[in-house]
Amino acid sequence: MLALGGCAFADEVIWPTVAGDEAKTGANAAPALGTSTAAGLTVTPGQATGTPVGARVGQLRGDLGRLQTAMNTRSAELESIRSQTSTHASAYHASKAGIEAKLQVGTTPGNPNLVSAWNQTQAELDQMARDINNMTALSTAIAGDASTATYLLDTIQATFGLSGAVDADHVQLETLQDNTKQTIVVINSLLTELREDTARQTTYLANERAALNTLSNAIKRGQIYGGGLPVSQTPSAAPSLAAAPRAAGEVPGTPPLVTIRFDRPGVEYERSLYTALSPALELRPGAEFTVLAVSPAGGTAANVQLAQSQSRENAERVFRSMSDMGLPPDRVQLSATTSAGVSSNEVRIYVR
């Protein structure tokens, strides 16, 4: 065990060394957007043959031309959304970085200037949410174009079976069929890329909302410990980590991730707590935790009862700190016990 201030940490047998903040630079940057466009769509011109099939080919050629015109419009709209998304992401990160820089050097709790800056940052993040809505709407429109293109290709292929055609009609149908297949490839490429962009941006937005909530709590304290904890929404299946007690009491041979000793007034533990939780959750984002309040078992009945009450309050305070850092409350279990082996109240955090 390594003592640090009022805390002690399990050594690297449980948690391997993880690179520091310098190695994480850019980890929270907005995901890159796709680059596909509808450029290169063409319809090969044809000539009238004077047959009913030839007239039908002319109609289908016009349908394909209108579809390609619509796709060029969608492509331009997509380029605009990408540009706006990048601009809004840059503004958001610049605003967020300004707040973090001020918090890193320290400031007053609840600094009104930082509160105002946080509100602006929140507004910029909301704009990014609107960008995602625009992506979703455009994706729906392009999906409709994809259905139209598939129907057009089926119609072209069915036209080969019409009677009354000359050889030139079938030559032009084959060319039109190739043009339509190329159009479908472009549409599907745009649609796939747009859907992937939307999914990545949605995940990114959710993570940034959690980070912004953490930043709000940092502004209340007047100091920052780092970005939001790297938690996942589903429990990890990794079995390699030591289990923690699920009820009061301890499991022999299972060291806590963190032990916070409340052996004096005003114990500052949050920075050390964050330093322990962050690499732990990077190793296993789905980890759950038990926060165990430990109070001395010796002394009079009144002293034991008082120590138990204070120890529970300490555990609840640690629990709130973990929530402020971005850890979902349902991933933390509170418990309490007494121990003859301690002389002051402690809070121990175990991994479950």
N, C-alpha and C positions, 0 to 999 in steps of 0.2 A: 504494500500500500504506500502511496505517495501523498504526504500531507501537503496541502496548499491552502493557506489561510484557514478558514473554518471548514474546508472540504477535504475529502480523501477520495482517490479514484482507483478503481481496479486497474491493474497494469495491462500491458499489451497482450498478455495471454488471451484475454477476452476480446479486446478491441485493438486491432493493428493500427499502426501509425497511419494517419491520413494527411495528405498535403494541406498546408495552411492556406490562408486566404489568397495569397499571391497566385497559387496554382488554380484557384477557382475564378480568376478574373474572366469575365465574359460569360460565366456559366448561366447567368440569368438573362442574357441578351435575347431579344426577340428572335424566333426561328426564321430562317431564310425563307423567302417566298419563291414560288416557281417562276419560270421564264418562258413557258410555252405561249405561242400566239397562233393566230389563224392565218399568218402570212403564207402565201404560196398557193392559196386555193384558186383554182381556175376551172372554167368550163370551156371545153374545146368547141369552137364554132362548127356549125353544120350547114348543109344545104337542103333545100326543099326537094323532095323526090316526086311529089304529086300523088302519093299514095296515102290512104287513111293511116297506115302505120307510120309513115313519114311525118304526118301531121301530129300524131301522138308523140313521136320522138321530140318534135319541136316543143310541145307542151311540157314534157318532162324536163327538157333542157332548161326551159324557163323556170320551172319549179326549183331545180338545182341552183340556178343562178340566184334566185331570191333567198334560198337557204344560206348560200355562201355570203350574200350581202348581210344577212342577219348575223352570221357568225363573225364577220368582220366587226360589226357593231358590238357584239358581245366581247370580242377580243379587246377592243378599245376600252370598253367599260372595265374589263378585268385589269388592264394596265393602269387605269386610273385608280382603282381600288388598291392595287399593290403599292402605287406611289403614295396614296394617302395613308395606308397602313404603316409604311416605313417612316413617313413624316411624323405620324402620331406616336409611334414607338420611340423615335429619337427624342421627341419632346418629353415623353413620359420618363424615359431613363435619365435625361438631363435634370429634370425636376426632382426625381427621386434621389439622384446622386448628390444634388445640392443639399438635400435634407440630411442624408447620411453623413456627408462631410462635416456638417455643423455638429451633428450628434457625436461624431468620432472625437472631436476636440472638447466636447462637453458644453452643456448649456443649462439653462434653468428649466426645471420641470414645467411642462405645459407652456413652453415659449410660444406666445401668440403669433409671432412671425412664422414659426415652423408649422403651427396649426393652419395658418392661411396657406402656406406652401403645400401642406399635405392635402388640403381641399382642392387646390389646383391640380395636384398630381392625380387625385381621385377622378377629377373631371376628365383628365387626359386618358386615364385608363377606361373610363366610360366611353370615350370616343373610339377607343380600340374595340370595345364591345360592339359598337355600331358598325364598325368595319367588318366584323365577323358576320353580323346580320346581313350586310350587303353581299358578302361572299356566299352566304347560304342562299339568298334570293337569286343570285346570278347562277349558282349551281343548279337550282331548280329549273331555271329558264334553259340552260344548256342541256339539261337532261331531256327536256321537251324537244329541243332541236335534234338530239340523238335519236329519239323515237321517230321524228319526222324523216330523218335521213335513212333509217332502217326501212321504214315504210316505202320511201321512194325507191330504194334499191330493190325491194320485193316487187314493186310495180314494174320497174324496168325489166327485171328478169321474167315477169309474166308476159310482158309485151313481145318477147321473142316467140311466144306461142301463137300470136295473132296471125290470121291468114291475110293474104293480099299484100305481103311485103316484097320488096325487091332486095337484091344483095346490098345495095347502098344503105338501106334502112338498117340491116343487121350490123353493118360496119359501124354506123353511127351509134347504134345501141350499145355495141361493145365498148366504144370510146366513152359514151356517157356512163356506162356501168363502171369503168375504171375511174372516171372522175368522181363518181359518187362514193366508191370505196375509199378513195384518198380523202374525201371530205369526212367520211365516218372515222377514219384513223385520226384526223386532226381534232374532230369533236371529242372523241373518247380520250385523247391525250390531254386536252384542256380540262375535261370534266374530272378525270382521275387526279390530275395535279391540283385542281381547285379544291376537291374534296379533301385531299391530303393536307393542303395548306389550312383549310378550315379546321380540321381535327387538331393539327398542331397548335394553331393559334388559340383554339378553345382551351386546350390543356394549359398552354402558357398563361392565358388570361386568369384561369383559376388559381394557378400558382402565384401569380403576381397579386391577386386580390388577398391571398393569405399573407404574402410578404408585406403588403401595404397595411394590413391589420397589425402585423408585428411592428411595423414602423410607427403606427399610431401609439402603440403601447410604449415604444421607446421614447417618443416625444413626451408622453406623460411622465416618464421617469427622468428625462433629460439626458439620457445616454443610450448607446446602442451596443448590442453584443454581437451583431452579425445579421445575416439575412435570415429569412424564415427557415425553420427546421425542414430538412428534406424528407417529408413524410409522404407516404403513399396512401391511397384510399382503401386498399385491400391488404389484409395481413400477409406478411411474407411467409413462405413455406420453408425457409432455410432452417435446418434443424441443428446447426452447428454451435449455436450460442447456448450458454448455460441458462437453465430455467431458473425462474425466481419463485419465491413463495407466493401462493395465491391466497393465503390466509395469514392470520396473525402468527408471528413467530418466524424463525429462520430455518433454513435448510443447511445443515452442516456441509462445509466445503463449497458453498455457493456465495462468493463475495459479491457485495453490491457494486453496481456501476459507480455510484456516488454515495459518499457518507458526508452529511452536513452536520457539524457539531455546533449546536446552539449553546456554547459554553460561556458566552458573554453577550451583552446587549448589542444590537445593531450589527449582527453578522451579515457581511456582504457576500452573498453566495451566487448571485445570478450569472455573473460573467463566467465563473468557473462551471456552473451548471450547464450553461449554453455550450461551453467548450467541450464538455463531456457528451452531451446529447447529440450535437451536430455530427461528429464522426460516427457515433453509434448508429444514427439513423441513415447515414450515407451507406454504411455497411449493410444495414437491414431496414429499409424504409418502412416496412410494415410492423416493426417491433411494437410491442405493448409493454407497459411498465406498471410496477407496483410501487407506490410511495408509502413507506412503512414508518410510522411514528414510533420511536423507541424512547421510553422514559425509564429512569432508575427505579429499581424495585425496593431499594432500602429506605429506611426512615419511618416516620410515623404514618399512620393511615391517611391523615390529612395531607401530609407532604407528598405522599405517593399520588393521591387523587389530584392535587394541584399540578404536579409534574405531568401527569397524564393529560390533563386539560391543556396545559401549555404546549405539550408535544403535539397534540392533535392540531392546535392552532398553527404551529410551525409547519406541519405537513400540509394543511390546507393552503398556507401561504406559498409553499413550494409548488403545490398543484396549480395554483393560479399563475405562478410564474411560468410554468411549463405551457399552460394554455396561451399565455400572452406571447410566448415564443413561437406559437403556431402549431403546437401539438394538439390534435383533437381530444377533447375531454373524455370521450368514450374509449380512448386508448390508455387511460390511466385509472388504476384501481387504488383506492385509499385503504390502509389498514393500520392497526396499532398493536403494540405489545409492550411489555415491561421486560427489563433485563437487569440482573444483578451485576452484570459485567460493565455497566456504564455508570459514570459519575455525573453526567449532565445529559440533557435532552439531545437526541439525534434524530435526523430524518435520513433514512436510507432508501435509495432508489434501485430497484432490481429490474432486470429485463425479463419479460415473460414471452 
